[in-house]
Amino acid sequence: MKENKRPILVFGATGRQGGAVADALLKAGWPVRAIVRDISAAKSIALRQAGAELVQGSFADLDAIRAQMDSAHGVFSVLPANLSEAEEVRIGCAIADLAAESGVAHLVYSSGASSGDTPTGIARFDAKPRIEAHIRNLPVTATIIRPMIFMDMLINPAFGISEGRYTFFLRPDQSMQLIAVEDIGKFAAAIFADRIRFGGRTIKIASDTVTGRELGEIFSEVAGRPIAYSRLADDVLAGNGDLGQLAAILDNGPLADHVDLAEMRKINPEIISFRAWLATQGRQAFDTVIGDDRASRSA
Ligand SMILES: NC(=O)c1ccc[n+]([C@@H]2O[C@H](COP(=O)([O-])OP(=O)(O)OC[C@H]3O[C@@H](n4cnc5c(N)ncnc54)[C@H](OP(=O)(O)O)[C@@H]3O)[C@@H](O)[C@H]2O)c1
């Protein structure tokens, strides 16, 4: 099958989203061309061993990117989180412009579920709707995906898991949607497989819905000991601009607007629940956090 297909150019393939997309596309029989900054890095070598074609390059070299797009069927575009809003917009728009000029058949841009009609005031969120708007005006078939909160973002010692509690943004009965990074790859592969169905669409993607209370239950179950759930205190949210804005986005902003998981399953029948993810793909990271706690208590 691969011999008959032109490749899909994947950005960020040594990272979470791009890595999952490269993996899912290779499994689906697509040739994958990955632009990597360091061809000798362990993640690059693993990508090549999995079957991807590696091209050394960076966002700084748009001519090199253009050359790689000329013979590509599609492009998966994702930008790293450490860019300023202006840089993210500049590079995201430039990649989309090159895809349109090169005549690629399908551009898939990974935006964020926080994108909506109103800016959030958080720079790393607000670049994305600006790139989306630019893409919609280009003469290229494009699909914009808006992944919900990554499951691995929840395994963070800052939320207190190692101390037997989990303090987060949700009220106990309030729900939010999560996505496993591996599922982003599977959604992208399904989208590249059906350009007619998905071209021109903007799709929020999610794997599961959980409440605050359920987070405590799931963490307790997997840890094998109680982890009590509570919402961050109102004075903490009021006194910290970034935390307050994140809470507001979950309370009544774009992250409060949920997708229908039955519809998600029609695109990616393998979406994983947070409970199943934590017990498998997320287990190692979770055990590390719990392990840190054991190490610090015995010190
Ligand atoms: N929804 C959520 O909960 C959530 C959570 C986290 C992030 N995000 C979003 O996800 C996006 C980041 O995706 P990710 O988490 O998959 O990123 P990631 O794991 O940090 O990977 C970033 C990728 O970009 C590559 N890269 C960095 N600078 C580059 C450059 N100058 N030229 C070419 N490639 C470069 C990195 O290559 P190297 O291997 O060479 O460094 C790596 O492959 C951001 O937009 C962020 O806002 C969303």
The ligand as an ORCA input file, in Angstrom:
! r2SCAN-3c Opt
* xyz 0 1
  N      -4.489     20.224     25.359
  C      -3.533     20.130     26.251
  O      -3.735     19.721     27.409
  C      -2.142     20.461     25.860
  C      -1.118     20.093     26.724
  C       0.192     20.380     26.355
  C       0.455     21.004     25.143
  N      -0.582     21.352     24.346
  C      -0.315     22.013     23.069
  O       0.388     21.083     22.261
  C       1.333     21.760     21.462
  C       2.678     21.097     21.636
  O       2.551     19.770     21.201
  P       3.300     18.601     21.959
  O       2.877     18.565     23.397
  O       3.160     17.387     21.124
  O       4.799     19.162     21.912
  P       6.119     18.510     22.509
  O       5.876     17.134     23.003
  O       6.718     19.506     23.436
  O       7.026     18.417     21.204
  C       7.421     19.568     20.500
  C       7.952     19.121     19.148
  O       8.290     20.278     18.379
  C       9.630     20.132     17.926
  N      10.271     21.440     17.791
  C      10.547     22.324     18.770
  N      11.126     23.415     18.243
  C      11.257     23.200     16.916
  C      11.816     23.929     15.837
  N      12.383     25.129     16.024
  N      11.767     23.402     14.590
  C      11.211     22.189     14.381
  N      10.671     21.433     15.371
  C      10.701     21.931     16.622
  C      10.307     19.300     19.014
  O      11.494     18.738     18.502
  P      12.757     18.333     19.447
  O      12.556     16.892     19.769
  O      13.927     18.592     18.581
  O      12.698     19.228     20.655
  C       9.211     18.277     19.282
  O       9.199     17.293     18.279
  C       1.310     23.203     21.895
  O       0.541     23.919     20.959
  C       0.594     23.209     23.213
  O      -0.121     24.393     23.433
  C      -1.857     21.077     24.666
*
